[in-house]
Amino acid sequence: MPERAQHLIDDYLARTGLPRDTTLDAAYQLQWHYLRDMLHRLEVIMDDEQIPASTAGRIIRCLLYGSPHPADAELRMEQHKHKQMADLLTPPGGLHPRLAKALDRLT
């Protein structure tokens, strides 16, 4: 099994706090199965094409996080966390304009 892809997948699951497959529903397990399979195949293809390991890692990270660099991936995860918190704090009727502006600055 390709190590680089598996390491990045494990890192992604740890950062997001997602549980392992055994605690997820069947549809989610299937989606993760397809994603893992695709990333592992991609890593084998990149190895076969002699793409440098650093480039291959950036490509896989980009597919998982939407960014090729670890720092950018961290920033995206942090922004997503702030957005989730803002969504939880937003009352159903909407926010007072000043509070909405303050929350926008956080995300």
N, CA, C and O atoms as CSV, one atom per row, in Angstrom:
chain,resi,resn,atom,element,x,y,z
A,1,MET,N,N,0.847,-1.183,0.000
A,1,MET,CA,C,0.000,0.000,0.000
A,1,MET,C,C,0.886,1.236,0.000
A,1,MET,O,O,1.839,1.313,0.776
A,2,PRO,N,N,0.592,2.184,-0.840
A,2,PRO,CA,C,1.397,3.404,-0.878
A,2,PRO,C,C,1.393,4.111,0.482
A,2,PRO,O,O,0.340,4.347,1.075
A,3,GLU,N,N,2.574,4.436,0.948
A,3,GLU,CA,C,2.701,5.005,2.289
A,3,GLU,C,C,2.353,6.489,2.359
A,3,GLU,O,O,1.730,6.943,3.319
A,4,ARG,N,N,2.757,7.233,1.345
A,4,ARG,CA,C,2.543,8.682,1.363
A,4,ARG,C,C,1.053,9.018,1.428
A,4,ARG,O,O,0.632,9.845,2.236
A,5,ALA,N,N,0.265,8.378,0.580
A,5,ALA,CA,C,-1.175,8.645,0.558
A,5,ALA,C,C,-1.819,8.239,1.883
A,5,ALA,O,O,-2.643,8.975,2.427
A,6,GLN,N,N,-1.442,7.064,2.404
A,6,GLN,CA,C,-2.039,6.598,3.658
A,6,GLN,C,C,-1.679,7.517,4.811
A,6,GLN,O,O,-2.514,7.798,5.670
A,7,HIS,N,N,-0.439,7.986,4.834
A,7,HIS,CA,C,-0.015,8.913,5.886
A,7,HIS,C,C,-0.835,10.208,5.833
A,7,HIS,O,O,-1.283,10.699,6.869
A,8,LEU,N,N,-1.031,10.754,4.642
A,8,LEU,CA,C,-1.800,11.993,4.502
A,8,LEU,C,C,-3.272,11.785,4.835
A,8,LEU,O,O,-3.909,12.671,5.403
A,9,ILE,N,N,-3.818,10.620,4.486
A,9,ILE,CA,C,-5.210,10.315,4.833
A,9,ILE,C,C,-5.356,10.219,6.350
A,9,ILE,O,O,-6.287,10.786,6.922
A,10,ASP,N,N,-4.433,9.500,7.004
A,10,ASP,CA,C,-4.479,9.382,8.471
A,10,ASP,C,C,-4.339,10.742,9.130
A,10,ASP,O,O,-5.023,11.037,10.111
A,11,ASP,N,N,-3.450,11.574,8.590
A,11,ASP,CA,C,-3.261,12.923,9.114
A,11,ASP,C,C,-4.541,13.742,8.966
A,11,ASP,O,O,-4.938,14.460,9.883
A,12,TYR,N,N,-5.179,13.629,7.804
A,12,TYR,CA,C,-6.427,14.357,7.556
A,12,TYR,C,C,-7.513,13.929,8.552
A,12,TYR,O,O,-8.198,14.772,9.129
A,13,LEU,N,N,-7.662,12.625,8.746
A,13,LEU,CA,C,-8.680,12.133,9.677
A,13,LEU,C,C,-8.393,12.596,11.100
A,13,LEU,O,O,-9.316,12.945,11.837
A,14,ALA,N,N,-7.121,12.601,11.492
A,14,ALA,CA,C,-6.761,13.057,12.836
A,14,ALA,C,C,-7.040,14.554,13.004
A,14,ALA,O,O,-7.556,14.974,14.040
A,15,ARG,N,N,-6.703,15.355,11.996
A,15,ARG,CA,C,-6.926,16.806,12.091
A,15,ARG,C,C,-8.406,17.159,12.133
A,15,ARG,O,O,-8.810,18.071,12.854
A,16,THR,N,N,-9.205,16.445,11.371
A,16,THR,CA,C,-10.627,16.770,11.326
A,16,THR,C,C,-11.401,16.131,12.465
A,16,THR,O,O,-12.554,16.486,12.711
A,17,GLY,N,N,-10.775,15.189,13.163
A,17,GLY,CA,C,-11.452,14.523,14.266
A,17,GLY,C,C,-12.482,13.511,13.800
A,17,GLY,O,O,-13.339,13.096,14.581
A,18,LEU,N,N,-12.411,13.109,12.543
A,18,LEU,CA,C,-13.362,12.123,12.035
A,18,LEU,C,C,-13.051,10.747,12.604
A,18,LEU,O,O,-11.884,10.384,12.748
A,19,PRO,N,N,-14.078,9.986,12.927
A,19,PRO,CA,C,-13.847,8.642,13.459
A,19,PRO,C,C,-13.381,7.689,12.365
A,19,PRO,O,O,-13.501,7.985,11.176
A,20,ARG,N,N,-12.853,6.550,12.777
A,20,ARG,CA,C,-12.444,5.521,11.823
A,20,ARG,C,C,-13.683,4.921,11.160
A,20,ARG,O,O,-14.798,5.103,11.648
A,21,ASP,N,N,-13.494,4.218,10.071
A,21,ASP,CA,C,-14.585,3.689,9.259
A,21,ASP,C,C,-15.608,2.859,10.030
A,21,ASP,O,O,-16.783,2.836,9.663
A,22,THR,N,N,-15.183,2.185,11.081
A,22,THR,CA,C,-16.096,1.277,11.777
A,22,THR,C,C,-17.247,2.001,12.463
A,22,THR,O,O,-18.264,1.384,12.781
A,23,THR,N,N,-17.100,3.301,12.695
A,23,THR,CA,C,-18.167,4.039,13.385
A,23,THR,C,C,-18.989,4.904,12.434
A,23,THR,O,O,-19.858,5.655,12.875
A,24,LEU,N,N,-18.722,4.804,11.145
A,24,LEU,CA,C,-19.420,5.642,10.168
A,24,LEU,C,C,-20.500,4.843,9.446
A,24,LEU,O,O,-20.454,3.613,9.419
A,25,ASP,N,N,-21.463,5.537,8.865
A,25,ASP,CA,C,-22.512,4.855,8.125
A,25,ASP,C,C,-21.960,4.296,6.809
A,25,ASP,O,O,-20.864,4.655,6.381
A,26,ALA,N,N,-22.725,3.429,6.190
A,26,ALA,CA,C,-22.264,2.697,5.008
A,26,ALA,C,C,-21.943,3.618,3.831
A,26,ALA,O,O,-20.952,3.398,3.135
A,27,ALA,N,N,-22.754,4.634,3.598
A,27,ALA,CA,C,-22.506,5.544,2.473
A,27,ALA,C,C,-21.189,6.301,2.676
A,27,ALA,O,O,-20.419,6.477,1.732
A,28,TYR,N,N,-20.938,6.744,3.900
A,28,TYR,CA,C,-19.705,7.469,4.196
A,28,TYR,C,C,-18.501,6.540,4.069
A,28,TYR,O,O,-17.458,6.944,3.556
A,29,GLN,N,N,-18.637,5.310,4.528
A,29,GLN,CA,C,-17.564,4.328,4.388
A,29,GLN,C,C,-17.227,4.110,2.916
A,29,GLN,O,O,-16.055,4.025,2.549
A,30,LEU,N,N,-18.248,4.021,2.081
A,30,LEU,CA,C,-18.034,3.811,0.654
A,30,LEU,C,C,-17.310,5.003,0.033
A,30,LEU,O,O,-16.409,4.826,-0.787
A,31,GLN,N,N,-17.700,6.212,0.421
A,31,GLN,CA,C,-17.028,7.402,-0.104
A,31,GLN,C,C,-15.554,7.410,0.285
A,31,GLN,O,O,-14.692,7.713,-0.539
A,32,TRP,N,N,-15.266,7.075,1.547
A,32,TRP,CA,C,-13.873,7.023,1.989
A,32,TRP,C,C,-13.116,5.915,1.285
A,32,TRP,O,O,-11.937,6.077,0.971
A,33,HIS,N,N,-13.772,4.790,1.031
A,33,HIS,CA,C,-13.128,3.688,0.307
A,33,HIS,C,C,-12.707,4.159,-1.083
A,33,HIS,O,O,-11.576,3.917,-1.504
A,34,TYR,N,N,-13.609,4.826,-1.795
A,34,TYR,CA,C,-13.297,5.323,-3.134
A,34,TYR,C,C,-12.183,6.370,-3.103
A,34,TYR,O,O,-11.301,6.361,-3.961
A,35,LEU,N,N,-12.220,7.272,-2.119
A,35,LEU,CA,C,-11.193,8.302,-2.021
A,35,LEU,C,C,-9.825,7.673,-1.742
A,35,LEU,O,O,-8.836,8.014,-2.390
A,36,ARG,N,N,-9.777,6.755,-0.776
A,36,ARG,CA,C,-8.515,6.067,-0.476
A,36,ARG,C,C,-7.985,5.336,-1.701
A,36,ARG,O,O,-6.804,5.431,-2.036
A,37,ASP,N,N,-8.877,4.605,-2.363
A,37,ASP,CA,C,-8.477,3.843,-3.542
A,37,ASP,C,C,-7.925,4.774,-4.628
A,37,ASP,O,O,-6.900,4.481,-5.243
A,38,MET,N,N,-8.611,5.894,-4.856
A,38,MET,CA,C,-8.163,6.843,-5.873
A,38,MET,C,C,-6.800,7.429,-5.507
A,38,MET,O,O,-5.925,7.526,-6.368
A,39,LEU,N,N,-6.606,7.817,-4.253
A,39,LEU,CA,C,-5.338,8.405,-3.842
A,39,LEU,C,C,-4.206,7.389,-3.901
A,39,LEU,O,O,-3.087,7.729,-4.286
A,40,HIS,N,N,-4.487,6.147,-3.525
A,40,HIS,CA,C,-3.454,5.111,-3.609
A,40,HIS,C,C,-3.074,4.836,-5.056
A,40,HIS,O,O,-1.893,4.695,-5.375
A,41,ARG,N,N,-4.060,4.760,-5.925
A,41,ARG,CA,C,-3.766,4.554,-7.351
A,41,ARG,C,C,-2.985,5.736,-7.916
A,41,ARG,O,O,-2.044,5.556,-8.690
A,42,LEU,N,N,-3.377,6.936,-7.528
A,42,LEU,CA,C,-2.680,8.129,-7.997
A,42,LEU,C,C,-1.220,8.095,-7.552
A,42,LEU,O,O,-0.325,8.438,-8.325
A,43,GLU,N,N,-0.981,7.684,-6.313
A,43,GLU,CA,C,0.393,7.619,-5.824
A,43,GLU,C,C,1.210,6.595,-6.611
A,43,GLU,O,O,2.367,6.858,-6.940
A,44,VAL,N,N,0.635,5.443,-6.915
A,44,VAL,CA,C,1.333,4.431,-7.715
A,44,VAL,C,C,1.649,4.982,-9.104
A,44,VAL,O,O,2.751,4.792,-9.619
A,45,ILE,N,N,0.684,5.659,-9.701
A,45,ILE,CA,C,0.896,6.244,-11.028
A,45,ILE,C,C,2.027,7.267,-10.988
A,45,ILE,O,O,2.893,7.279,-11.862
A,46,MET,N,N,2.014,8.128,-9.963
A,46,MET,CA,C,3.064,9.144,-9.865
A,46,MET,C,C,4.429,8.496,-9.637
A,46,MET,O,O,5.431,8.965,-10.175
A,47,ASP,N,N,4.478,7.419,-8.843
A,47,ASP,CA,C,5.735,6.697,-8.655
A,47,ASP,C,C,6.204,6.091,-9.973
A,47,ASP,O,O,7.386,6.166,-10.311
A,48,ASP,N,N,5.277,5.492,-10.715
A,48,ASP,CA,C,5.622,4.897,-12.012
A,48,ASP,C,C,6.136,5.946,-12.994
A,48,ASP,O,O,7.016,5.665,-13.808
A,49,GLU,N,N,5.594,7.132,-12.914
A,49,GLU,CA,C,6.003,8.220,-13.814
A,49,GLU,C,C,7.210,8.990,-13.270
A,49,GLU,O,O,7.636,9.985,-13.856
A,50,GLN,N,N,7.750,8.524,-12.155
A,50,GLN,CA,C,8.943,9.094,-11.523
A,50,GLN,C,C,8.766,10.564,-11.143
A,50,GLN,O,O,9.680,11.376,-11.286
A,51,ILE,N,N,7.582,10.877,-10.663
A,51,ILE,CA,C,7.317,12.225,-10.151
A,51,ILE,C,C,7.962,12.309,-8.772
A,51,ILE,O,O,7.774,11.400,-7.964
A,52,PRO,N,N,8.712,13.359,-8.474
A,52,PRO,CA,C,9.390,13.477,-7.177
A,52,PRO,C,C,8.410,13.333,-6.003
A,52,PRO,O,O,7.254,13.750,-6.077
A,53,ALA,N,N,8.906,12.736,-4.934
A,53,ALA,CA,C,8.063,12.484,-3.759
A,53,ALA,C,C,7.454,13.766,-3.200
A,53,ALA,O,O,6.301,13.769,-2.771
A,54,SER,N,N,8.219,14.850,-3.202
A,54,SER,CA,C,7.680,16.109,-2.661
A,54,SER,C,C,6.514,16.615,-3.502
A,54,SER,O,O,5.528,17.114,-2.960
A,55,THR,N,N,6.618,16.490,-4.813
A,55,THR,CA,C,5.538,16.911,-5.701
A,55,THR,C,C,4.321,16.016,-5.527
A,55,THR,O,O,3.190,16.500,-5.475
A,56,ALA,N,N,4.552,14.711,-5.437
A,56,ALA,CA,C,3.448,13.766,-5.257
A,56,ALA,C,C,2.710,14.054,-3.944
A,56,ALA,O,O,1.480,14.021,-3.901
A,57,GLY,N,N,3.454,14.331,-2.893
A,57,GLY,CA,C,2.830,14.656,-1.608
A,57,GLY,C,C,1.991,15.918,-1.680
A,57,GLY,O,O,0.910,15.985,-1.095
A,58,ARG,N,N,2.492,16.927,-2.402
A,58,ARG,CA,C,1.730,18.174,-2.558
A,58,ARG,C,C,0.448,17.944,-3.347
A,58,ARG,O,O,-0.585,18.540,-3.039
A,59,ILE,N,N,0.504,17.087,-4.361
A,59,ILE,CA,C,-0.690,16.796,-5.163
A,59,ILE,C,C,-1.735,16.077,-4.315
A,59,ILE,O,O,-2.916,16.425,-4.360
A,60,ILE,N,N,-1.316,15.093,-3.554
A,60,ILE,CA,C,-2.257,14.346,-2.705
A,60,ILE,C,C,-2.834,15.267,-1.631
A,60,ILE,O,O,-4.033,15.231,-1.355
A,61,ARG,N,N,-1.972,16.095,-1.025
A,61,ARG,CA,C,-2.452,17.036,-0.001
A,61,ARG,C,C,-3.462,18.014,-0.605
A,61,ARG,O,O,-4.442,18.382,0.043
A,62,CYS,N,N,-3.220,18.427,-1.831
A,62,CYS,CA,C,-4.129,19.354,-2.507
A,62,CYS,C,C,-5.497,18.707,-2.712
A,62,CYS,O,O,-6.525,19.366,-2.557
A,63,LEU,N,N,-5.511,17.435,-3.054
A,63,LEU,CA,C,-6.792,16.736,-3.224
A,63,LEU,C,C,-7.541,16.598,-1.904
A,63,LEU,O,O,-8.767,16.705,-1.875
A,64,LEU,N,N,-6.821,16.364,-0.816
A,64,LEU,CA,C,-7.473,16.202,0.484
A,64,LEU,C,C,-7.888,17.529,1.110
A,64,LEU,O,O,-9.004,17.666,1.609
A,65,TYR,N,N,-6.986,18.501,1.079
A,65,TYR,CA,C,-7.197,19.760,1.790
A,65,TYR,C,C,-7.575,20.932,0.893
A,65,TYR,O,O,-8.075,21.946,1.381
A,66,GLY,N,N,-7.345,20.808,-0.402
A,66,GLY,CA,C,-7.565,21.932,-1.295
A,66,GLY,C,C,-6.383,22.868,-1.341
A,66,GLY,O,O,-6.487,23.981,-1.858
A,67,SER,N,N,-5.252,22.427,-0.802
A,67,SER,CA,C,-4.040,23.233,-0.802
A,67,SER,C,C,-2.825,22.318,-0.790
A,67,SER,O,O,-2.823,21.309,-0.085
A,68,PRO,N,N,-1.795,22.650,-1.552
A,68,PRO,CA,C,-0.628,21.778,-1.611
A,68,PRO,C,C,0.347,21.929,-0.446
A,68,PRO,O,O,1.209,21.070,-0.258
A,69,HIS,N,N,0.232,22.986,0.330
A,69,HIS,CA,C,1.194,23.245,1.399
A,69,HIS,C,C,0.565,22.989,2.771
A,69,HIS,O,O,-0.595,23.339,2.991
A,70,PRO,N,N,1.312,22.384,3.689
A,70,PRO,CA,C,0.767,22.088,5.023
A,70,PRO,C,C,0.230,23.325,5.750
A,70,PRO,O,O,-0.818,23.257,6.393
A,71,ALA,N,N,0.936,24.447,5.654
A,71,ALA,CA,C,0.480,25.659,6.357
A,71,ALA,C,C,-0.853,26.144,5.802
A,71,ALA,O,O,-1.733,26.550,6.561
A,72,ASP,N,N,-1.005,26.103,4.479
A,72,ASP,CA,C,-2.273,26.509,3.869
A,72,ASP,C,C,-3.397,25.549,4.246
A,72,ASP,O,O,-4.540,25.958,4.449
A,73,ALA,N,N,-3.053,24.267,4.336
A,73,ALA,CA,C,-4.045,23.271,4.743
A,73,ALA,C,C,-4.519,23.563,6.166
A,73,ALA,O,O,-5.712,23.489,6.460
A,74,GLU,N,N,-3.564,23.899,7.051
A,74,GLU,CA,C,-3.916,24.262,8.431
A,74,GLU,C,C,-4.836,25.475,8.456
A,74,GLU,O,O,-5.822,25.508,9.192
A,75,LEU,N,N,-4.501,26.468,7.644
A,75,LEU,CA,C,-5.314,27.691,7.588
A,75,LEU,C,C,-6.725,27.378,7.114
A,75,LEU,O,O,-7.691,27.887,7.682
A,76,ARG,N,N,-6.862,26.546,6.076
A,76,ARG,CA,C,-8.186,26.176,5.573
A,76,ARG,C,C,-8.988,25.434,6.638
A,76,ARG,O,O,-10.188,25.660,6.789
A,77,MET,N,N,-8.324,24.555,7.372
A,77,MET,CA,C,-9.016,23.810,8.429
A,77,MET,C,C,-9.485,24.773,9.530
A,77,MET,O,O,-10.597,24.649,10.043
A,78,GLU,N,N,-8.621,25.730,9.882
A,78,GLU,CA,C,-8.971,26.705,10.918
A,78,GLU,C,C,-10.138,27.585,10.458
A,78,GLU,O,O,-11.053,27.854,11.237
A,79,GLN,N,N,-10.113,28.030,9.209
A,79,GLN,CA,C,-11.203,28.840,8.671
A,79,GLN,C,C,-12.508,28.045,8.663
A,79,GLN,O,O,-13.572,28.586,8.964
A,80,HIS,N,N,-12.422,26.776,8.322
A,80,HIS,CA,C,-13.617,25.937,8.314
A,80,HIS,C,C,-14.182,25.796,9.730
A,80,HIS,O,O,-15.396,25.827,9.928
A,81,LYS,N,N,-13.293,25.642,10.703
A,81,LYS,CA,C,-13.731,25.523,12.096
A,81,LYS,C,C,-14.435,26.798,12.553
A,81,LYS,O,O,-15.468,26.730,13.220
A,82,HIS,N,N,-13.877,27.973,12.196
A,82,HIS,CA,C,-14.502,29.246,12.563
A,82,HIS,C,C,-15.865,29.402,11.889
A,82,HIS,O,O,-16.812,29.901,12.497
A,83,LYS,N,N,-15.953,28.977,10.641
A,83,LYS,CA,C,-17.230,29.069,9.936
A,83,LYS,C,C,-18.275,28.175,10.595
A,83,LYS,O,O,-19.435,28.567,10.724
A,84,GLN,N,N,-17.873,26.983,11.010
A,84,GLN,CA,C,-18.805,26.084,11.688
A,84,GLN,C,C,-19.293,26.705,12.988
A,84,GLN,O,O,-20.479,26.631,13.307
A,85,MET,N,N,-18.378,27.321,13.743
A,85,MET,CA,C,-18.770,27.962,15.002
A,85,MET,C,C,-19.720,29.131,14.732
A,85,MET,O,O,-20.704,29.309,15.450
A,86,ALA,N,N,-19.432,29.917,13.712
A,86,ALA,CA,C,-20.301,31.042,13.373
A,86,ALA,C,C,-21.684,30.547,12.963
A,86,ALA,O,O,-22.694,31.157,13.314
A,87,ASP,N,N,-21.730,29.445,12.225
A,87,ASP,CA,C,-23.021,28.874,11.830
A,87,ASP,C,C,-23.814,28.403,13.039
A,87,ASP,O,O,-25.038,28.531,13.070
A,88,LEU,N,N,-23.118,27.855,14.038
A,88,LEU,CA,C,-23.802,27.403,15.251
A,88,LEU,C,C,-24.345,28.578,16.064
A,88,LEU,O,O,-25.382,28.469,16.718
A,89,LEU,N,N,-23.633,29.696,16.014
A,89,LEU,CA,C,-24.029,30.868,16.797
A,89,LEU,C,C,-25.090,31.725,16.111
A,89,LEU,O,O,-25.671,32.616,16.731
A,90,THR,N,N,-25.338,31.457,14.847
A,90,THR,CA,C,-26.290,32.274,14.097
A,90,THR,C,C,-27.721,31.839,14.413
A,90,THR,O,O,-28.089,30.690,14.168
A,91,PRO,N,N,-28.531,32.756,14.958
A,91,PRO,CA,C,-29.922,32.414,15.223
A,91,PRO,C,C,-30.704,32.252,13.916
A,91,PRO,O,O,-30.311,32.798,12.885
A,92,PRO,N,N,-31.798,31.510,13.957
A,92,PRO,CA,C,-32.569,31.261,12.734
A,92,PRO,C,C,-33.045,32.520,12.023
A,92,PRO,O,O,-33.127,32.517,10.795
A,93,GLY,N,N,-33.357,33.582,12.732
A,93,GLY,CA,C,-33.874,34.795,12.116
A,93,GLY,C,C,-32.810,35.700,11.530
A,93,GLY,O,O,-33.133,36.735,10.947
A,94,GLY,N,N,-31.565,35.333,11.671
A,94,GLY,CA,C,-30.485,36.181,11.168
A,94,GLY,C,C,-29.811,36.915,12.307
A,94,GLY,O,O,-30.233,36.816,13.459
A,95,LEU,N,N,-28.780,37.639,11.987
A,95,LEU,CA,C,-27.996,38.354,12.986
A,95,LEU,C,C,-28.205,39.850,12.905
A,95,LEU,O,O,-28.574,40.393,11.863
A,96,HIS,N,N,-27.962,40.497,14.019
A,96,HIS,CA,C,-27.882,41.948,14.028
A,96,HIS,C,C,-26.706,42.313,13.126
A,96,HIS,O,O,-25.679,41.636,13.180
A,97,PRO,N,N,-26.811,43.346,12.306
A,97,PRO,CA,C,-25.753,43.687,11.345
A,97,PRO,C,C,-24.351,43.825,11.959
A,97,PRO,O,O,-23.370,43.422,11.334
A,98,ARG,N,N,-24.244,44.383,13.162
A,98,ARG,CA,C,-22.927,44.558,13.788
A,98,ARG,C,C,-22.320,43.208,14.168
A,98,ARG,O,O,-21.121,42.993,13.995
A,99,LEU,N,N,-23.144,42.307,14.683
A,99,LEU,CA,C,-22.657,40.985,15.051
A,99,LEU,C,C,-22.270,40.199,13.806
A,99,LEU,O,O,-21.282,39.464,13.820
A,100,ALA,N,N,-23.024,40.342,12.747
A,100,ALA,CA,C,-22.701,39.656,11.497
A,100,ALA,C,C,-21.348,40.131,10.963
A,100,ALA,O,O,-20.561,39.323,10.470
A,101,LYS,N,N,-21.076,41.425,11.055
A,101,LYS,CA,C,-19.801,41.969,10.598
A,101,LYS,C,C,-18.636,41.406,11.429
A,101,LYS,O,O,-17.590,41.052,10.884
A,102,ALA,N,N,-18.828,41.331,12.727
A,102,ALA,CA,C,-17.786,40.803,13.608
A,102,ALA,C,C,-17.499,39.333,13.296
A,102,ALA,O,O,-16.339,38.923,13.279
A,103,LEU,N,N,-18.530,38.548,13.053
A,103,LEU,CA,C,-18.335,37.138,12.715
A,103,LEU,C,C,-17.667,36.976,11.365
A,103,LEU,O,O,-16.875,36.053,11.171
A,104,ASP,N,N,-17.974,37.858,10.432
A,104,ASP,CA,C,-17.334,37.792,9.112
A,104,ASP,C,C,-15.831,38.005,9.214
A,104,ASP,O,O,-15.058,37.407,8.465
A,105,ARG,N,N,-15.424,38.861,10.143
A,105,ARG,CA,C,-13.991,39.112,10.301
A,105,ARG,C,C,-13.261,37.862,10.835
A,105,ARG,O,O,-12.073,37.675,10.571
A,106,LEU,N,N,-13.968,37.025,11.575
A,106,LEU,CA,C,-13.352,35.805,12.118
A,106,LEU,C,C,-13.169,34.746,11.044
A,106,LEU,O,O,-12.247,33.934,11.132
A,107,THR,N,N,-14.031,34.737,10.028
A,107,THR,CA,C,-13.963,33.666,9.023
A,107,THR,C,C,-13.253,34.108,7.787
A,107,THR,O,O,-13.109,33.329,6.845
